[in-house]
Amino acid sequence: MAEFFVARGLPVPPELSRPWYLDWRRLVAILGTLAILAVGFQLTEFDVRRLQFDYAPNILGQLARPDPSICGPQFPEFGETWLDGACGLMLVTIFLGIIATALAVVIALPLSFLGARNLMTVNPVTAVVYTVVRFVFTIVRSIDVLIVVILCAVIFGIGTAAGVVALAFHNIGVLGKLYSEAIESIDPGPIEAITATGANRFQVVWSAVLPQIVNPFVSFTIYRLDTNVRLAPILGLVGGGGIGNILFQNIQLLHYRQASFIIILIIVTVAAMDFMSAQVRKRLA
Protein backbone atom coordinates (compact mmCIF):
# COMPACT_ATOMS: atom_id res chain seq x y z
CA MET A 1 0.00 0.00 0.00
CA ALA A 2 2.86 2.38 0.75
CA GLU A 3 4.15 1.91 -2.83
CA PHE A 4 0.87 3.36 -4.10
CA PHE A 5 1.62 6.72 -2.45
CA VAL A 6 5.31 6.66 -3.39
CA ALA A 7 4.56 6.01 -7.07
CA ARG A 8 2.35 9.08 -7.17
CA GLY A 9 4.71 11.30 -5.24
CA LEU A 10 2.37 11.57 -2.26
CA PRO A 11 3.39 11.53 1.40
CA VAL A 12 3.01 8.09 2.94
CA PRO A 13 0.67 8.04 5.96
CA PRO A 14 2.48 7.20 9.22
CA GLU A 15 0.45 4.02 9.76
CA LEU A 16 1.64 2.70 6.39
CA SER A 17 5.29 3.69 6.68
CA ARG A 18 6.09 0.94 9.21
CA PRO A 19 5.42 -2.83 9.23
CA TRP A 20 2.03 -3.96 10.53
CA TYR A 21 3.61 -5.88 13.40
CA LEU A 22 5.08 -2.61 14.74
CA ASP A 23 1.75 -0.75 14.67
CA TRP A 24 0.28 -1.19 18.17
CA ARG A 25 -3.25 -0.32 17.02
CA ARG A 26 -3.28 -3.10 14.46
CA LEU A 27 -1.83 -5.51 16.97
CA VAL A 28 -4.50 -4.57 19.52
CA ALA A 29 -7.20 -5.02 16.89
CA ILE A 30 -5.87 -8.45 15.86
CA LEU A 31 -5.45 -9.65 19.44
CA GLY A 32 -8.90 -8.33 20.37
CA THR A 33 -10.48 -10.16 17.43
CA LEU A 34 -8.71 -13.40 18.34
CA ALA A 35 -9.78 -13.02 21.98
CA ILE A 36 -13.42 -12.48 20.97
CA LEU A 37 -13.34 -15.55 18.72
CA ALA A 38 -11.74 -17.64 21.44
CA VAL A 39 -14.40 -16.64 23.97
CA GLY A 40 -17.13 -17.21 21.37
CA PHE A 41 -15.94 -20.76 20.63
CA GLN A 42 -15.93 -21.50 24.35
CA LEU A 43 -19.41 -20.07 25.01
CA THR A 44 -20.99 -21.73 21.98
CA GLU A 45 -19.22 -25.04 22.70
CA PHE A 46 -18.24 -25.33 19.04
CA ASP A 47 -16.05 -28.39 18.58
CA VAL A 48 -15.79 -30.47 15.40
CA ARG A 49 -14.85 -33.44 17.55
CA ARG A 50 -18.47 -33.58 18.72
CA LEU A 51 -19.68 -34.51 15.24
CA GLN A 52 -21.27 -37.96 15.14
CA PHE A 53 -19.20 -39.43 12.33
CA ASP A 54 -20.60 -42.92 13.00
CA TYR A 55 -24.22 -41.76 12.82
CA ALA A 56 -23.97 -39.01 10.18
CA PRO A 57 -23.49 -41.31 7.12
CA ASN A 58 -26.71 -43.16 8.01
CA ILE A 59 -28.67 -39.88 8.20
CA LEU A 60 -27.16 -38.57 4.97
CA GLY A 61 -27.93 -41.87 3.27
CA GLN A 62 -31.59 -41.60 4.24
CA LEU A 63 -31.78 -37.95 3.20
CA ALA A 64 -30.39 -38.92 -0.20
CA ARG A 65 -33.37 -41.29 -0.73
CA PRO A 66 -36.51 -39.13 -0.31
CA ASP A 67 -39.76 -40.98 0.26
CA PRO A 68 -42.61 -39.45 -1.82
CA SER A 69 -45.24 -41.47 0.07
CA ILE A 70 -45.40 -38.57 2.55
CA CYS A 71 -47.01 -36.50 -0.22
CA GLY A 72 -50.41 -38.07 0.43
CA PRO A 73 -52.42 -38.71 3.61
CA GLN A 74 -50.67 -41.07 6.00
CA PHE A 75 -53.72 -42.22 7.95
CA PRO A 76 -56.78 -42.07 5.64
CA GLU A 77 -58.58 -44.47 7.97
CA PHE A 78 -58.63 -41.68 10.56
CA GLY A 79 -60.19 -39.19 8.16
CA GLU A 80 -57.04 -37.59 6.76
CA THR A 81 -57.38 -36.06 3.28
CA TRP A 82 -54.80 -35.00 0.69
CA LEU A 83 -54.56 -31.65 2.51
CA ASP A 84 -52.99 -33.50 5.44
CA GLY A 85 -50.18 -34.82 3.24
CA ALA A 86 -46.99 -32.95 2.35
CA CYS A 87 -48.31 -31.64 -0.98
CA GLY A 88 -51.54 -30.41 0.55
CA LEU A 89 -49.76 -28.77 3.47
CA MET A 90 -47.33 -27.11 1.03
CA LEU A 91 -50.35 -25.56 -0.67
CA VAL A 92 -51.65 -24.46 2.73
CA THR A 93 -48.26 -22.94 3.49
CA ILE A 94 -48.31 -20.94 0.24
CA PHE A 95 -51.73 -19.54 1.07
CA LEU A 96 -50.54 -18.84 4.61
CA GLY A 97 -47.96 -16.47 3.12
CA ILE A 98 -50.49 -14.97 0.70
CA ILE A 99 -53.16 -14.24 3.32
CA ALA A 100 -50.60 -12.88 5.80
CA THR A 101 -49.22 -10.54 3.13
CA ALA A 102 -52.72 -9.38 2.16
CA LEU A 103 -53.64 -8.60 5.78
CA ALA A 104 -50.38 -6.74 6.29
CA VAL A 105 -50.93 -4.66 3.14
CA VAL A 106 -54.46 -3.68 4.19
CA ILE A 107 -53.15 -2.29 7.49
CA ALA A 108 -49.72 -1.01 6.44
CA LEU A 109 -50.89 0.83 3.33
CA PRO A 110 -52.98 3.54 5.04
CA LEU A 111 -50.53 3.80 7.94
CA SER A 112 -47.64 4.37 5.54
CA PHE A 113 -49.09 7.73 4.49
CA LEU A 114 -49.20 8.74 8.16
CA GLY A 115 -45.58 7.63 8.48
CA ALA A 116 -44.25 9.66 5.54
CA ARG A 117 -42.22 12.69 6.62
CA ASN A 118 -42.95 14.78 3.51
CA LEU A 119 -46.72 14.44 4.04
CA MET A 120 -46.99 14.64 7.82
CA THR A 121 -44.56 17.32 9.04
CA VAL A 122 -46.55 20.32 7.84
CA ASN A 123 -47.81 21.16 11.35
CA PRO A 124 -47.12 20.04 14.95
CA VAL A 125 -50.14 17.72 15.17
CA THR A 126 -49.32 15.72 12.04
CA ALA A 127 -45.66 15.68 13.06
CA VAL A 128 -46.63 13.92 16.29
CA VAL A 129 -48.73 11.42 14.33
CA TYR A 130 -45.76 10.78 12.03
CA THR A 131 -43.45 10.15 14.99
CA VAL A 132 -45.89 7.75 16.67
CA VAL A 133 -46.55 5.77 13.48
CA ARG A 134 -42.86 5.39 12.64
CA PHE A 135 -42.16 4.33 16.22
CA VAL A 136 -44.88 1.67 15.97
CA PHE A 137 -43.36 0.42 12.71
CA THR A 138 -39.99 0.12 14.40
CA ILE A 139 -41.37 -1.78 17.40
CA VAL A 140 -43.45 -4.18 15.30
CA ARG A 141 -40.58 -4.80 12.89
CA SER A 142 -38.06 -5.43 15.64
CA ILE A 143 -40.02 -8.35 17.17
CA ASP A 144 -38.95 -11.52 15.39
CA VAL A 145 -41.77 -13.39 13.71
CA LEU A 146 -40.89 -16.64 15.53
CA ILE A 147 -41.45 -14.92 18.87
CA VAL A 148 -44.79 -13.58 17.64
CA VAL A 149 -45.97 -16.97 16.36
CA ILE A 150 -45.21 -18.60 19.72
CA LEU A 151 -47.41 -16.01 21.44
CA CYS A 152 -50.11 -16.37 18.77
CA ALA A 153 -50.07 -20.16 19.21
CA VAL A 154 -51.02 -19.58 22.84
CA ILE A 155 -53.81 -17.16 21.92
CA PHE A 156 -55.21 -18.82 18.78
CA GLY A 157 -54.03 -22.35 19.39
CA ILE A 158 -51.44 -24.27 17.41
CA GLY A 159 -52.27 -24.12 13.72
CA THR A 160 -52.28 -22.06 10.55
CA ALA A 161 -54.26 -19.19 12.09
CA ALA A 162 -51.41 -18.46 14.49
CA GLY A 163 -48.95 -18.42 11.60
CA VAL A 164 -51.10 -16.05 9.54
CA VAL A 165 -51.53 -13.56 12.38
CA ALA A 166 -47.87 -13.68 13.38
CA LEU A 167 -46.60 -13.23 9.83
CA ALA A 168 -49.08 -10.43 9.15
CA PHE A 169 -48.13 -8.65 12.38
CA HIS A 170 -44.43 -8.69 11.52
CA ASN A 171 -45.03 -7.55 7.95
CA ILE A 172 -47.08 -4.55 9.04
CA GLY A 173 -43.87 -3.06 10.39
CA VAL A 174 -41.74 -4.10 7.43
CA LEU A 175 -44.16 -3.01 4.69
CA GLY A 176 -45.11 0.15 6.59
CA LYS A 177 -41.48 1.24 6.63
CA LEU A 178 -40.91 0.34 2.97
CA TYR A 179 -44.08 2.08 1.84
CA SER A 180 -43.32 5.20 3.91
CA GLU A 181 -39.81 5.47 2.50
CA ALA A 182 -41.19 5.10 -1.02
CA ILE A 183 -43.57 8.00 -0.37
CA GLU A 184 -40.75 10.12 1.05
CA SER A 185 -38.66 9.60 -2.09
CA ILE A 186 -41.25 10.87 -4.58
CA ASP A 187 -40.81 14.02 -6.65
CA PRO A 188 -42.20 16.98 -4.64
CA GLY A 189 -42.98 18.99 -7.80
CA PRO A 190 -46.43 17.51 -8.49
CA ILE A 191 -47.35 17.88 -4.80
CA GLU A 192 -46.49 21.58 -4.84
CA ALA A 193 -48.35 22.09 -8.12
CA ILE A 194 -51.53 20.37 -6.92
CA THR A 195 -51.37 22.16 -3.56
CA ALA A 196 -51.05 25.52 -5.31
CA THR A 197 -54.43 24.93 -6.96
CA GLY A 198 -56.09 24.87 -3.54
CA ALA A 199 -56.58 21.12 -3.40
CA ASN A 200 -57.12 19.50 -0.01
CA ARG A 201 -54.85 16.85 1.50
CA PHE A 202 -56.80 13.90 0.06
CA GLN A 203 -56.76 15.39 -3.44
CA VAL A 204 -53.02 16.00 -3.21
CA VAL A 205 -52.38 12.40 -2.21
CA TRP A 206 -54.71 11.02 -4.87
CA SER A 207 -53.43 13.14 -7.76
CA ALA A 208 -49.76 13.75 -6.94
CA VAL A 209 -48.63 10.91 -4.66
CA LEU A 210 -50.40 7.73 -5.75
CA PRO A 211 -49.30 7.81 -9.41
CA GLN A 212 -45.65 7.92 -8.27
CA ILE A 213 -45.81 5.08 -5.76
CA VAL A 214 -47.86 2.38 -7.49
CA ASN A 215 -44.89 0.56 -9.01
CA PRO A 216 -42.70 0.69 -5.86
CA PHE A 217 -45.63 -0.47 -3.72
CA VAL A 218 -46.38 -3.42 -6.01
CA SER A 219 -42.68 -4.33 -6.13
CA PHE A 220 -42.33 -4.22 -2.33
CA THR A 221 -45.50 -6.26 -1.86
CA ILE A 222 -44.37 -8.98 -4.25
CA TYR A 223 -40.97 -9.07 -2.58
CA ARG A 224 -42.53 -9.54 0.84
CA LEU A 225 -44.91 -12.18 -0.51
CA ASP A 226 -41.91 -14.12 -1.78
CA THR A 227 -40.19 -13.70 1.58
CA ASN A 228 -43.28 -14.77 3.51
CA VAL A 229 -43.75 -17.95 1.49
CA ARG A 230 -40.08 -18.73 2.14
CA LEU A 231 -40.50 -18.07 5.86
CA ALA A 232 -43.87 -19.79 6.32
CA PRO A 233 -42.50 -23.38 6.54
CA ILE A 234 -40.32 -22.35 9.49
CA LEU A 235 -43.39 -21.18 11.43
CA GLY A 236 -44.67 -24.74 11.57
CA LEU A 237 -41.72 -25.70 13.74
CA VAL A 238 -43.04 -23.46 16.54
CA GLY A 239 -46.77 -24.06 16.16
CA GLY A 240 -47.58 -21.90 13.12
CA GLY A 241 -49.11 -24.69 11.04
CA GLY A 242 -48.34 -25.58 7.45
CA ILE A 243 -45.77 -28.01 6.13
CA GLY A 244 -43.22 -27.11 8.80
CA ASN A 245 -45.34 -29.00 11.30
CA ILE A 246 -44.97 -32.42 9.65
CA LEU A 247 -41.34 -31.68 8.79
CA PHE A 248 -40.61 -31.21 12.48
CA GLN A 249 -42.59 -34.33 13.38
CA ASN A 250 -40.74 -36.52 10.89
CA ILE A 251 -37.36 -35.25 12.06
CA GLN A 252 -38.31 -35.98 15.66
CA LEU A 253 -39.45 -39.48 14.68
CA LEU A 254 -36.17 -40.02 12.79
CA HIS A 255 -38.08 -40.43 9.50
CA TYR A 256 -35.34 -38.78 7.48
CA ARG A 257 -36.48 -40.10 4.09
CA GLN A 258 -39.89 -38.45 4.53
CA ALA A 259 -38.22 -35.31 5.86
CA SER A 260 -35.96 -35.26 2.80
CA PHE A 261 -38.95 -35.24 0.45
CA ILE A 262 -40.56 -32.40 2.42
CA ILE A 263 -37.33 -30.37 2.26
CA ILE A 264 -37.12 -30.92 -1.52
CA LEU A 265 -40.77 -29.87 -1.88
CA ILE A 266 -40.08 -26.66 0.07
CA ILE A 267 -36.97 -25.89 -2.01
CA VAL A 268 -38.83 -26.38 -5.31
CA THR A 269 -41.76 -24.23 -4.16
CA VAL A 270 -39.59 -21.43 -2.85
CA ALA A 271 -37.44 -21.45 -6.00
CA ALA A 272 -40.56 -21.24 -8.20
CA MET A 273 -41.98 -18.37 -6.13
CA ASP A 274 -38.65 -16.58 -6.21
CA PHE A 275 -38.43 -16.89 -9.99
CA MET A 276 -41.98 -15.64 -10.55
CA SER A 277 -41.61 -12.69 -8.18
CA ALA A 278 -38.29 -11.74 -9.78
CA GLN A 279 -39.92 -11.70 -13.22
CA VAL A 280 -42.76 -9.48 -12.01
CA ARG A 281 -40.38 -7.06 -10.27
CA LYS A 282 -38.22 -6.92 -13.41
CA ARG A 283 -41.22 -5.84 -15.49
CA LEU A 284 -42.12 -3.17 -12.95
CA ALA A 285 -38.60 -1.71 -12.88
Phi, psi and omega in degrees: 000324180297326180298331178300317180287321181295318182296335181257009177069027181258151178293137181279128177302147182304323183289345178257352184275355179229156182301153183297329183284355175256357179268109187296330181291320177293321179297318178297319180295317180294314180296321178296319178296315179296322179294318179297317179295320180297316178296319180298317178297324180290315183291323181274356178055038179281121182205116182296341180290346180276354178296138181272081184293336179283329185264331185300316180302325178295317179295313180298323178297320178291320179296332180284352180237074183298145181254105183287356180296338179291347183295328181259181179296138182271331182228069180299335179293343177260015176092009178290142177247183181295338177291342178272351176275178184297318182293318178295318179290332174294320176296318177299320181295321177298314180290333174301314178294322181294311182294319179298319178295317180298315179297320180294321180295317182301324181272319185287329184300306178293325180293332182295328177291327177285343180257013179264122185299318185290344179259337192244005181252026182280339177209165185301324182294310180293330177296322177294318178299317178301314181297317181295315182295316180293326177294320178296317177302318182294316181295312182297320182289332185281343179276118182298143185296331179292325176293318181295319183291329175296317177294319180293329178294331176286321184282311185262352185089157180292129180156185185294327181301319178296320178294319179297311182296316181295316181292321178294318180302312181296320184285342173300316179292318182292308181293324178301317179293315180297315179297316181298318180292328176294320178294320182292339182265006181285164178288123182285348182304306179301325179296314180295322181293315180292321179297324181295339179279356181092014181291150177279179186297318179297318180295324178295314180296316183293319187267329187250335185263308185303315180300336182271345188246359183299308182298313177300321180297314179297318180297314179297320182295316179295321178298316180290326176299315177299317179295320182293320177295325177291326183275334186304319179299330181291330183297330180296337180290339181239025174099013183270005178078184179083194186289338179298334181295310181285334175297314179296319180297316181292326176292319178296324180275004180064027176269075188287333177293317177293320178297324179298317179296320179297318179297317178297319179298318178295316181298315180297316181296313181295320179296319179295317178296320180296318179296314182295317180294324178295321179294319179295315180296326179295322179286337178277340183291000000 
